[in-house]
Amino acid sequence: NERSFKMSLWNTSHTVGAGTLGIIANFHAISRIPLGDSMALNKTAPFFTLLACWALLGERMTFRQVGAVAIAFAGAMLVVKPDFSGTGIPDAVIGLLSGAFAGIAYALLHSLGRRKVDGAFIIFFFSVFSALSTLPFLVWGNVPVSTAQVALLVASGIAATLGQFGITWAYRFAEPRQIAVYDYSGIVFAAVFGLVIFGQIPDLSSIVGAAVIVAMAVVVFRTGK
C-alpha cells in the first residue's frame, strides 16, 4: 500500500544516504592519509554494524560473534599495517566516520530486508542518489583523465557494482552479526590479487593476518549454523 511504500522509501533514503557519506569519507581519507591508515579506520565498519543493529534494531549479539569480529579486525591490521604517525587528526576522524557511516548503512540495509524491500530497488536508488550527490564535485573539481584511466574507472565501477549486489543481498537475508566478519575478506582477496596480478609477495605478517580472518569467518559460519 501507499503508506508502506512511503515508509520503505524513507528507510531506503536513510540507508543510501549513510552509504554515500561513508564512501565520500573513505575517498577523502584515502587521498589525505596513508592507505594502510585509511583502510584500518574504514574496517571499523563491522563494529559499527553490530552496534547499530543493537541500538537501532534491538538485535542481540553473542560474545563469540563480537569476539570473532574483533579478532578478524586484529588480523586485518596485520595485513594493512597502519602507521598513524603521519595521520592528521581531522582526516583520521573522517576516516573513522567512513567506517561508522558504512556500518550504519549495513544495519539499515538489514532492516530493509526485514520489510521485504527489493534489493535491485535499493541498488538503483543508491546509484542514482550517490551519482547526483557527487555531481557537484565532478563539475567543480574536474580533472582530465586518459583513456587508460577511464578504462580502469569503468572496470572498478563494474567490480564495485557486483560487490554492491553481493553485500546488499547478504545483509538483506542474513543477520549482520553472522556476516559482519566477512567484510574483512576483501583484504584477503586484495592480497591474492596483488600476488597473482602484480607479483606482490605478502610478508609473514600479512599471511598470518589473512589466516586469522579466514579462521574467524569459519567460526562465525559454524556459530550461525
MIKOL-412378 format. One line per field, with one value per residue: residue in three letters; chain; x, y, z of N, C-alpha, C, CB in turn. Coordinates in steps of 0.05 Angstrom, whole numbers, always signed. Glycine has a CB too. Example, Ala and Ser with C-alpha at 12.3 -4.5 7.8 and 13.67 -1.06 7.14 Angstrom:
<pts>
residuo <- (ALA:SER)
cadena <- (A:A)
nc1 <- (+264:+257)
nc2 <- (-114:-45)
nc3 <- (+156:+142)
cac1 <- (+246:+273)
cac2 <- (-90:-21)
cac3 <- (+156:+143)
cc1 <- (+264:+258)
cc2 <- (-66:+1)
cc3 <- (+156:+157)
cbc1 <- (+226:+282)
cbc2 <- (-89:-12)
cbc3 <- (+181:+114)
</pts>
This chain:
<pts>
residuo <- (ASN:GLU:ARG:SER:PHE:LYS:MET:SER:LEU:TRP:ASN:THR:SER:HIS:THR:VAL:GLY:ALA:GLY:THR:LEU:GLY:ILE:ILE:ALA:ASN:PHE:HIS:ALA:ILE:SER:ARG:ILE:PRO:LEU:GLY:ASP:SER:MET:ALA:LEU:ASN:LYS:THR:ALA:PRO:PHE:PHE:THR:LEU:LEU:ALA:CYS:TRP:ALA:LEU:LEU:GLY:GLU:ARG:MET:THR:PHE:ARG:GLN:VAL:GLY:ALA:VAL:ALA:ILE:ALA:PHE:ALA:GLY:ALA:MET:LEU:VAL:VAL:LYS:PRO:ASP:PHE:SER:GLY:THR:GLY:ILE:PRO:ASP:ALA:VAL:ILE:GLY:LEU:LEU:SER:GLY:ALA:PHE:ALA:GLY:ILE:ALA:TYR:ALA:LEU:LEU:HIS:SER:LEU:GLY:ARG:ARG:LYS:VAL:ASP:GLY:ALA:PHE:ILE:ILE:PHE:PHE:PHE:SER:VAL:PHE:SER:ALA:LEU:SER:THR:LEU:PRO:PHE:LEU:VAL:TRP:GLY:ASN:VAL:PRO:VAL:SER:THR:ALA:GLN:VAL:ALA:LEU:LEU:VAL:ALA:SER:GLY:ILE:ALA:ALA:THR:LEU:GLY:GLN:PHE:GLY:ILE:THR:TRP:ALA:TYR:ARG:PHE:ALA:GLU:PRO:ARG:GLN:ILE:ALA:VAL:TYR:ASP:TYR:SER:GLY:ILE:VAL:PHE:ALA:ALA:VAL:PHE:GLY:LEU:VAL:ILE:PHE:GLY:GLN:ILE:PRO:ASP:LEU:SER:SER:ILE:VAL:GLY:ALA:ALA:VAL:ILE:VAL:ALA:MET:ALA:VAL:VAL:VAL:PHE:ARG:THR:GLY:LYS)
cadena <- (A:A:A:A:A:A:A:A:A:A:A:A:A:A:A:A:A:A:A:A:A:A:A:A:A:A:A:A:A:A:A:A:A:A:A:A:A:A:A:A:A:A:A:A:A:A:A:A:A:A:A:A:A:A:A:A:A:A:A:A:A:A:A:A:A:A:A:A:A:A:A:A:A:A:A:A:A:A:A:A:A:A:A:A:A:A:A:A:A:A:A:A:A:A:A:A:A:A:A:A:A:A:A:A:A:A:A:A:A:A:A:A:A:A:A:A:A:A:A:A:A:A:A:A:A:A:A:A:A:A:A:A:A:A:A:A:A:A:A:A:A:A:A:A:A:A:A:A:A:A:A:A:A:A:A:A:A:A:A:A:A:A:A:A:A:A:A:A:A:A:A:A:A:A:A:A:A:A:A:A:A:A:A:A:A:A:A:A:A:A:A:A:A:A:A:A:A:A:A:A:A:A:A:A:A:A:A:A:A:A:A:A:A:A:A:A:A:A:A:A:A:A:A:A:A)
nc1 <- (+17:+5:+24:+61:+97:+117:+142:+182:+210:+229:+262:+298:+322:+350:+386:+417:+436:+470:+506:+528:+553:+591:+624:+643:+671:+710:+738:+759:+793:+829:+855:+883:+910:+958:+950:+945:+929:+880:+851:+850:+819:+771:+757:+733:+680:+648:+643:+613:+568:+548:+539:+500:+459:+445:+431:+393:+360:+351:+375:+406:+472:+522:+576:+614:+609:+618:+670:+695:+692:+724:+774:+782:+788:+837:+868:+863:+891:+942:+952:+944:+976:+977:+1003:+1000:+1029:+1037:+988:+938:+894:+840:+832:+838:+794:+753:+764:+750:+696:+680:+679:+639:+593:+587:+578:+529:+497:+497:+469:+419:+406:+397:+350:+316:+313:+283:+234:+222:+240:+259:+322:+345:+320:+340:+394:+391:+369:+409:+452:+433:+425:+476:+505:+481:+489:+544:+556:+565:+618:+646:+638:+660:+711:+737:+781:+825:+827:+861:+851:+864:+858:+804:+785:+802:+771:+720:+724:+733:+685:+648:+664:+655:+599:+582:+600:+568:+517:+525:+535:+489:+448:+467:+463:+409:+385:+411:+430:+465:+505:+523:+548:+583:+638:+656:+666:+719:+742:+754:+805:+836:+827:+847:+901:+912:+901:+939:+985:+978:+968:+1003:+1049:+1063:+1091:+1066:+1084:+1105:+1072:+1026:+1008:+996:+956:+916:+904:+882:+835:+807:+800:+767:+722:+705:+692:+649:+613:+604:+581:+533:+504)
nc2 <- (-24:+48:+75:+38:+37:+90:+89:+50:+77:+121:+96:+72:+117:+137:+96:+95:+146:+145:+107:+133:+177:+149:+129:+176:+198:+158:+160:+211:+203:+166:+197:+233:+212:+159:+97:+49:+68:+91:+47:+17:+48:+50:-3:-9:-13:-63:-66:-20:-35:-78:-50:-12:-46:-67:-20:+6:-33:-70:-120:-179:-195:-244:-262:-292:-281:-225:-225:-254:-217:-177:-203:-214:-163:-150:-185:-162:-115:-134:-145:-95:-61:-8:+59:+108:+153:+194:+216:+263:+290:+311:+288:+234:+227:+234:+189:+150:+161:+143:+88:+86:+107:+70:+23:+36:+41:-13:-38:-12:-31:-84:-78:-60:-107:-138:-114:-131:-103:-95:-117:-99:-51:-21:-18:+10:+58:+75:+81:+122:+164:+171:+185:+234:+265:+270:+296:+353:+356:+333:+369:+418:+403:+380:+337:+323:+259:+201:+154:+103:+109:+119:+69:+38:+61:+47:-9:-15:+6:-32:-77:-57:-51:-104:-123:-92:-112:-163:-153:-126:-164:-201:-175:-166:-215:-244:-244:-188:-196:-246:-242:-199:-205:-223:-179:-168:-202:-179:-157:-202:-222:-179:-183:-232:-221:-182:-213:-249:-215:-171:-192:-184:-205:-229:-212:-246:-226:-209:-257:-286:-252:-256:-310:-310:-279:-313:-357:-335:-325:-376:-392:-357:-375:-428:-417:-392:-433)
nc3 <- (+0:-2:+44:+64:+22:+23:+72:+64:+24:+53:+91:+57:+35:+79:+86:+37:+40:+85:+67:+22:+46:+75:+34:+10:+53:+60:+11:+17:+61:+40:+2:+33:+77:+96:+59:+88:+138:+126:+109:+155:+189:+161:+163:+212:+205:+211:+267:+279:+252:+282:+330:+313:+298:+347:+375:+342:+319:+357:+360:+386:+408:+408:+451:+426:+372:+370:+390:+349:+307:+328:+332:+278:+260:+284:+255:+205:+213:+216:+164:+135:+164:+193:+202:+243:+252:+215:+207:+204:+255:+241:+189:+202:+235:+198:+167:+205:+209:+160:+167:+206:+181:+140:+170:+195:+150:+133:+174:+170:+120:+130:+160:+119:+90:+124:+116:+67:+23:-44:-68:-116:-124:-81:-95:-144:-126:-93:-129:-163:-126:-103:-148:-164:-118:-116:-162:-163:-144:-185:-226:-206:-190:-234:-267:-320:-352:-376:-431:-414:-359:-356:-372:-330:-289:-306:-303:-248:-230:-249:-219:-168:-170:-175:-127:-93:-104:-81:-26:-12:-18:+19:+70:+70:+76:+116:+186:+211:+251:+238:+190:+190:+198:+150:+120:+122:+87:+39:+44:+44:-8:-37:-25:-50:-104:-111:-109:-153:-198:-195:-175:-122:-64:-5:+63:+124:+166:+138:+117:+164:+184:+144:+149:+201:+192:+156:+190:+230:+200:+190:+242:+253:+214:+231:+280:+265:+243)
cac1 <- (+0:+19:+39:+84:+116:+130:+159:+205:+226:+241:+283:+318:+337:+369:+407:+435:+450:+492:+526:+542:+571:+613:+641:+657:+691:+731:+755:+774:+814:+849:+871:+896:+927:+969:+930:+941:+914:+852:+838:+846:+796:+747:+750:+717:+651:+633:+637:+591:+544:+537:+529:+476:+438:+437:+418:+370:+342:+346:+385:+425:+499:+535:+604:+631:+608:+632:+698:+705:+696:+747:+799:+786:+799:+865:+881:+864:+912:+967:+955:+947:+998:+974:+1023:+985:+1048:+1035:+959:+926:+870:+815:+830:+834:+766:+737:+767:+734:+668:+674:+671:+615:+570:+583:+565:+501:+483:+493:+448:+393:+401:+384:+323:+301:+308:+260:+210:+219:+246:+274:+350:+351:+310:+359:+419:+384:+365:+436:+467:+423:+429:+505:+514:+471:+500:+572:+559:+578:+647:+656:+637:+678:+738:+742:+809:+827:+836:+868:+834:+870:+846:+775:+780:+805:+748:+697:+728:+728:+656:+635:+671:+640:+571:+578:+604:+545:+496:+530:+532:+461:+433:+476:+452:+380:+375:+424:+434:+491:+525:+532:+563:+600:+666:+664:+675:+748:+752:+764:+833:+849:+826:+866:+928:+914:+902:+965:+1005:+973:+969:+1026:+1073:+1069:+1093:+1059:+1103:+1094:+1050:+1003:+999:+983:+931:+897:+896:+864:+810:+793:+793:+744:+699:+696:+679:+623:+597:+595:+563:+508:+491)
cac2 <- (+0:+73:+81:+20:+46:+114:+82:+37:+97:+136:+80:+69:+143:+139:+76:+103:+170:+137:+93:+153:+192:+131:+127:+202:+200:+139:+171:+233:+193:+153:+218:+251:+198:+134:+78:+30:+81:+95:+20:+8:+64:+41:-30:-10:-15:-85:-59:-1:-50:-92:-30:-1:-67:-69:+5:+14:-56:-87:-147:-187:-202:-263:-256:-306:-266:-200:-232:-261:-193:-163:-217:-210:-136:-152:-198:-142:-96:-147:-143:-68:-49:+22:+75:+133:+174:+216:+220:+286:+283:+315:+268:+208:+227:+229:+161:+135:+165:+126:+62:+90:+110:+45:+5:+44:+33:-42:-44:-4:-49:-108:-70:-60:-135:-147:-103:-144:-84:-109:-109:-84:-24:-8:-12:+31:+83:+82:+90:+149:+184:+177:+199:+261:+280:+275:+311:+380:+352:+327:+394:+438:+393:+363:+332:+307:+232:+188:+131:+80:+114:+115:+40:+28:+70:+30:-36:-14:+10:-58:-93:-46:-57:-133:-125:-80:-132:-185:-144:-119:-189:-213:-161:-167:-242:-255:-225:-175:-208:-271:-237:-175:-212:-228:-154:-168:-220:-163:-154:-227:-223:-158:-195:-253:-208:-169:-233:-260:-195:-153:-206:-175:-228:-220:-219:-264:-213:-209:-285:-292:-236:-268:-335:-303:-271:-337:-373:-323:-329:-404:-391:-344:-393:-450:-406:-386:-457)
cac3 <- (+0:-5:+68:+65:+1:+32:+94:+52:+10:+74:+103:+36:+32:+101:+81:+16:+50:+103:+50:+5:+64:+81:+10:+7:+75:+55:-10:+28:+78:+23:-11:+52:+97:+85:+52:+110:+159:+118:+108:+183:+200:+147:+171:+237:+197:+224:+295:+279:+243:+305:+349:+302:+299:+375:+384:+325:+311:+380:+356:+407:+399:+425:+456:+407:+346:+374:+393:+323:+292:+340:+324:+250:+257:+290:+232:+183:+219:+210:+135:+125:+179:+193:+217:+247:+259:+196:+202:+218:+270:+226:+168:+215:+244:+174:+160:+223:+201:+136:+178:+221:+163:+127:+189:+198:+125:+132:+193:+158:+98:+141:+167:+94:+83:+141:+104:+40:+1:-65:-69:-140:-119:-63:-110:-163:-111:-83:-152:-172:-104:-100:-172:-164:-96:-121:-188:-160:-141:-212:-242:-195:-188:-257:-274:-345:-348:-401:-439:-396:-333:-359:-373:-302:-274:-314:-292:-219:-226:-253:-196:-145:-173:-168:-98:-81:-105:-62:+2:-8:-14:+44:+93:+69:+83:+140:+208:+209:+269:+226:+165:+192:+197:+122:+109:+121:+66:+17:+48:+35:-37:-47:-23:-70:-130:-112:-115:-179:-219:-193:-165:-95:-46:+22:+84:+144:+180:+121:+115:+189:+186:+126:+161:+223:+181:+146:+213:+243:+182:+195:+269:+251:+198:+248:+301:+253:+232)
cc1 <- (+18:+36:+64:+105:+131:+149:+185:+223:+241:+265:+306:+335:+358:+393:+427:+449:+474:+514:+542:+562:+596:+633:+657:+678:+715:+750:+771:+798:+837:+867:+888:+915:+937:+947:+924:+925:+885:+837:+832:+822:+770:+738:+738:+687:+636:+626:+613:+565:+531:+525:+502:+453:+428:+421:+393:+350:+337:+355:+406:+451:+511:+564:+622:+632:+622:+662:+710:+710:+721:+774:+804:+797:+829:+881:+884:+886:+940:+973:+961:+969:+997:+996:+1011:+1003:+1045:+1006:+949:+900:+844:+811:+825:+805:+747:+739:+751:+705:+661:+665:+644:+591:+565:+570:+536:+485:+478:+470:+420:+386:+388:+355:+305:+294:+285:+234:+205:+223:+265:+303:+357:+342:+329:+384:+414:+382:+393:+453:+459:+429:+459:+515:+506:+484:+530:+577:+572:+609:+660:+658:+658:+707:+746:+771:+810:+838:+842:+849:+839:+858:+816:+768:+782:+781:+723:+699:+723:+698:+640:+639:+656:+611:+565:+581:+580:+521:+500:+525:+503:+444:+441:+463:+421:+370:+388:+428:+462:+513:+536:+550:+583:+629:+675:+672:+705:+759:+763:+794:+848:+849:+845:+895:+933:+917:+929:+987:+1002:+978:+995:+1052:+1082:+1068:+1087:+1080:+1089:+1070:+1025:+991:+984:+957:+909:+886:+876:+837:+794:+783:+768:+719:+687:+682:+652:+603:+586:+576:+535:+493:+469)
cc2 <- (+25:+80:+64:+28:+70:+108:+68:+57:+114:+122:+76:+94:+146:+119:+85:+129:+163:+123:+113:+169:+175:+130:+153:+205:+182:+149:+195:+224:+181:+174:+235:+237:+172:+113:+58:+42:+83:+68:+11:+22:+55:+14:-32:-13:-38:-80:-40:-15:-64:-73:-19:-21:-70:-44:+11:-9:-74:-116:-154:-196:-222:-255:-269:-291:-239:-204:-239:-237:-178:-176:-214:-182:-135:-165:-179:-122:-108:-145:-114:-53:-19:+35:+103:+156:+199:+223:+244:+278:+288:+294:+240:+206:+222:+200:+143:+137:+149:+98:+64:+91:+84:+24:+11:+36:+3:-50:-36:-21:-74:-102:-70:-89:-146:-138:-113:-124:-98:-99:-93:-55:-8:+0:+10:+58:+93:+94:+118:+170:+191:+192:+229:+278:+286:+291:+338:+377:+347:+352:+414:+429:+374:+361:+315:+279:+220:+165:+107:+84:+111:+85:+29:+36:+53:+2:-36:-9:-16:-76:-84:-52:-86:-137:-114:-98:-154:-176:-136:-144:-202:-201:-161:-194:-254:-234:-214:-187:-233:-265:-214:-182:-216:-202:-153:-187:-204:-159:-179:-228:-202:-169:-216:-241:-193:-188:-243:-240:-179:-166:-196:-198:-218:-229:-237:-252:-214:-237:-293:-278:-248:-294:-331:-295:-295:-354:-362:-325:-357:-405:-380:-362:-416:-441:-401:-410:-466)
cc3 <- (+0:+20:+71:+46:+11:+55:+84:+38:+30:+85:+82:+33:+54:+96:+60:+24:+67:+86:+33:+22:+71:+58:+7:+29:+70:+33:-1:+44:+61:+10:+7:+71:+84:+81:+75:+132:+151:+117:+137:+195:+187:+156:+200:+231:+210:+253:+297:+269:+267:+326:+339:+303:+328:+383:+368:+320:+335:+377:+378:+393:+418:+428:+436:+381:+348:+376:+366:+306:+302:+332:+294:+244:+263:+267:+208:+188:+213:+180:+126:+140:+180:+210:+220:+254:+240:+190:+218:+231:+254:+204:+179:+225:+221:+165:+179:+217:+177:+146:+192:+202:+148:+145:+193:+174:+124:+151:+182:+135:+107:+149:+142:+85:+99:+129:+76:+18:-19:-66:-93:-138:-102:-79:-131:-149:-102:-106:-161:-151:-103:-124:-172:-141:-100:-147:-184:-157:-168:-229:-232:-194:-211:-264:-299:-339:-376:-407:-421:-369:-333:-359:-345:-285:-281:-302:-262:-213:-229:-228:-171:-146:-166:-138:-83:-81:-84:-34:+8:-2:+13:+68:+93:+81:+108:+161:+207:+227:+258:+202:+167:+188:+168:+108:+106:+100:+42:+19:+38:+5:-50:-46:-45:-98:-133:-119:-144:-201:-219:-182:-137:-75:-18:+42:+104:+159:+164:+119:+141:+192:+168:+138:+185:+213:+171:+169:+227:+226:+186:+222:+267:+235:+215:+270:+290:+242:+251)
cbc1 <- (-19:+0:+20:+75:+103:+109:+145:+195:+208:+221:+273:+305:+318:+355:+395:+420:+430:+483:+512:+522:+556:+603:+625:+636:+678:+720:+738:+756:+803:+836:+852:+876:+911:+991:+938:+968:+926:+851:+856:+871:+801:+751:+775:+722:+650:+649:+661:+598:+552:+559:+550:+480:+449:+461:+437:+381:+355:+317:+397:+413:+517:+533:+612:+621:+579:+622:+702:+686:+671:+745:+796:+759:+784:+869:+865:+837:+911:+967:+930:+921:+1025:+947:+1051:+965:+1076:+1049:+943:+921:+869:+815:+855:+853:+758:+745:+797:+740:+663:+698:+692:+616:+576:+611:+580:+498:+500:+519:+453:+395:+427:+400:+323:+316:+333:+263:+211:+192:+259:+260:+367:+337:+282:+366:+429:+358:+347:+450:+465:+392:+420:+520:+503:+441:+497:+587:+532:+567:+653:+638:+609:+669:+741:+726:+824:+844:+815:+897:+840:+901:+853:+765:+801:+831:+743:+695:+756:+745:+646:+645:+701:+645:+561:+598:+629:+538:+494:+558:+551:+450:+437:+506:+462:+370:+379:+452:+429:+489:+512:+509:+544:+596:+671:+641:+665:+759:+729:+751:+839:+834:+797:+864:+933:+889:+879:+971:+1001:+945:+945:+1019:+1095:+1050:+1121:+1032:+1115:+1116:+1058:+1009:+1022:+1002:+937:+909:+920:+876:+814:+812:+816:+750:+708:+720:+696:+625:+612:+620:+574:+511:+511)
cbc2 <- (+0:+96:+77:-9:+51:+134:+63:+16:+114:+143:+53:+62:+166:+132:+49:+107:+187:+117:+74:+171:+201:+103:+122:+225:+193:+112:+179:+251:+172:+136:+236:+266:+191:+123:+62:+21:+109:+108:+0:+15:+94:+42:-48:+16:-17:-110:-47:+23:-70:-109:-8:+9:-94:-72:+27:+24:-71:-87:-150:-211:-177:-291:-264:-335:-262:-185:-254:-280:-175:-162:-247:-214:-116:-168:-222:-127:-87:-177:-154:-53:-59:+30:+75:+129:+164:+210:+195:+309:+299:+343:+268:+205:+253:+248:+154:+144:+195:+124:+52:+115:+133:+33:+6:+74:+42:-56:-29:+26:-55:-118:-43:-45:-151:-136:-73:-157:-58:-106:-133:-97:-24:-26:-37:+24:+78:+59:+71:+147:+173:+150:+186:+262:+264:+249:+314:+394:+329:+306:+407:+446:+378:+374:+318:+322:+215:+177:+124:+77:+143:+128:+27:+39:+100:+28:-46:+9:+30:-72:-94:-16:-52:-150:-111:-54:-145:-194:-121:-105:-209:-211:-133:-164:-260:-267:-240:-146:-213:-288:-232:-162:-237:-241:-131:-176:-238:-136:-148:-251:-217:-133:-207:-272:-188:-155:-257:-271:-177:-130:-202:-152:-241:-230:-194:-272:-184:-199:-304:-285:-208:-273:-351:-280:-251:-353:-375:-293:-325:-423:-376:-317:-404:-464:-379:-366:-480)
cbc3 <- (+24:-11:+93:+60:-25:+42:+114:+32:-7:+96:+112:+10:+32:+128:+72:-10:+65:+125:+32:-8:+89:+87:-15:+9:+102:+47:-34:+45:+97:+1:-27:+68:+123:+103:+27:+121:+165:+90:+95:+200:+196:+117:+170:+253:+167:+222:+309:+261:+221:+319:+353:+274:+289:+393:+381:+299:+289:+386:+328:+423:+395:+413:+484:+402:+338:+399:+412:+309:+294:+370:+332:+235:+275:+316:+223:+181:+248:+218:+120:+129:+168:+204:+202:+269:+258:+171:+210:+198:+296:+214:+150:+239:+258:+151:+162:+252:+195:+118:+197:+239:+143:+118:+215:+204:+101:+140:+220:+150:+83:+166:+180:+72:+88:+169:+104:+38:+13:-92:-67:-165:-106:-40:-124:-177:-87:-71:-176:-176:-77:-96:-197:-160:-70:-121:-201:-136:-122:-226:-240:-167:-162:-282:-250:-365:-333:-399:-468:-393:-324:-385:-392:-290:-280:-345:-298:-206:-246:-279:-191:-143:-202:-184:-89:-94:-133:-65:+8:-33:-37:+46:+94:+41:+60:+132:+235:+216:+296:+218:+143:+219:+213:+107:+126:+148:+56:+17:+77:+47:-47:-30:+5:-69:-133:-86:-96:-181:-217:-175:-184:-86:-47:+30:+97:+164:+186:+93:+110:+213:+177:+98:+171:+240:+158:+128:+233:+249:+153:+194:+289:+237:+174:+260:+312:+232:+227)
</pts>
